[in-house]
Amino acid sequence: MENWKIYIYYHMGALAFAWLLDLIIGDPYWIPHPVRWMGRLTGFLEHHLNDSKKNGNVLRIRGLIIVVTVVSLSALICGPVIIGAYRISMIMGAMVEAVISCYMLSCKCLYTESMKVYHALIQGDLKSAVKAVSMIVGRDTEKLDSKGVIRAAVETVAENTSDGVVAPLFYLAIGGPVFGVIYKSVNTMDSMIGYRDEKYRNIGYFAAKLDDILNFIPSRISALIMIIAAFTGGRDLDHKNAFRIFIRDRYKHESPNSAQCESVCAGALGIRLAGPASYFGKTVEKQYIGDNLREPETEDIKRANRLMLLTSLMAFVLFEVMILMTWGSE
């Protein structure tokens, strides 16, 4: 039991270092990244298995093969690496765990990429802003005006506060890098093939459903923490309206999870998000989230990032305390 307690403390330290490392360096493009490997594997399998001539059931089975393959390989590579490192020494194990865990977090990357949109808009360069936002959203962006660009950036920051920050932290906390890698592999597949259009709705069916399941709890934790973050984040954030819009609009999305944080963010900022959007040249009708109390402004991107960073900090502290209370006191 004492050895187990020692591991828990190293695990907590590794998670703390990973969180700080992500805030400081993020995801430098020149460093090989396991999430990119997951993406390449997903793309390779989808390219060879997604045949429009096959019926829906066959494609769903093939999609399940993609999910099982990507998840299994990710976990089977990560697990032995972590176990082997800890067998060499606890310090080595914690260092390897921290590095792998850092790869699973996207706080700095989300902030950096969304702020590229902000800086382009501040400089009056709508073309560059559209290009920057196209790198972080899945919708078509060519015809967006400045307000559409702002909404898209804010929505991405809000949604990915859960998908890219809190959910990975949650799974890293309860299951270490293996759980983190499993979550990230599913989330990556969902972002690539989890669409409901004709090309992907069958091949990506299981990836989308599993992503919904894995994000069910973290998305709600994220939203509740974000409401608290709005309370502490400054006078330009309305925590009461954030809670009101969360209660009213948190299910205004095809996904049971995506509107959880978006509704909080829309309420905190006092703007309206979501609504009809174009994907692959086709307009998809979506419900609006939030009230149009005012028009979006460029500073809303900074406010959304402030909410994201505060939520990340609070979630990190919460999960560290959760680990300590669950395992450290035994």
Phi, psi and omega in degrees: 000322179297320177298322179295319178298319179299317178300319181300319180293321176294322177298316178297318178296319179296319179295319179296316180294321179298316181297315179293319180298320178295320179296326185276310186249338180064227182238080177303135186293337184276353179267130175305134188235126181298330179293324175295323177296319176300318180295318179295319179296316178300314180297319179297313182293318179297319181299322184270342185251341184272095183246113184298344180282344180276153179283171187300319182295320178297317181293325177294321177296319177295323176296323176296322177299319178298313181299311182297318181296309184293316180295314183296312180298319180299313181289320183290336175278316183292314185305303180299327178298314180294313180298316180297319180295317180291330177290330176292310175190156179295323180294315177300317179299316180295322179295314179295318178300318181296317181294313180296318180297321178301321179300333184278347184261149186227025184297305182296319180297315180298317179297311184299312184291321179288328179287340172298322176296314180302310184295324178295319179292321178300325180276359180076019183259084184296323181300314178293325179295318178297317179297318181294318182288333179295339181281346185236002177234160180265349183278170172285137186240352189302326186260009181287138170273184185298320180292323176295322177296316179299312180301315181298317180294316181296316179300318181296316178298316182297309182296319183280352169301324174277302187298321188258348185234293188289315181298312175301319177301318181300311182286327174296322181293316186273339184219011178068193184301329181297313177296322179297317179293319178299312179301313185294326178294318178293316180297323178294316178298318180299319181291340182262320186232006184272028180275161181257014178280176186299325184288324190246349191299333179266313182294331182258010185301309184288327176297316180294317181294317180293323177297320177300318181294313183291335181265358185301307181286310181302324182295324180284323173299316180301315182296317180295318177295322181296326176297317177295321178299322177295326178293324184261355192270001178126163184290340180276006175243126185259097184291328179293316178291328177300316179293319181296313180292324176302311180297322185278320193246006189292348178248015180276060179199150177299324175279141178288354187244330192297328183274356182299303180282328179299320180294320178297313182296317179300317179292319181296325182271341181075031179235170179255130180245178177065219186087182182304140180214154181261130176231122179054038176085001180240136179282129178250123180282124177232152176287149174284149178239125181092172179253145181277064181290333177201167178282146178299146176230161186304324181297342179297332177294318177294320180295319178297321178292324176297317176300316181299314182293319178294320178296319177300313180299312182294321179295317178301312180297316180301314184288326176296316177296321179299316178298313183296316182290328182282317188244326187289336184270353182285000000 
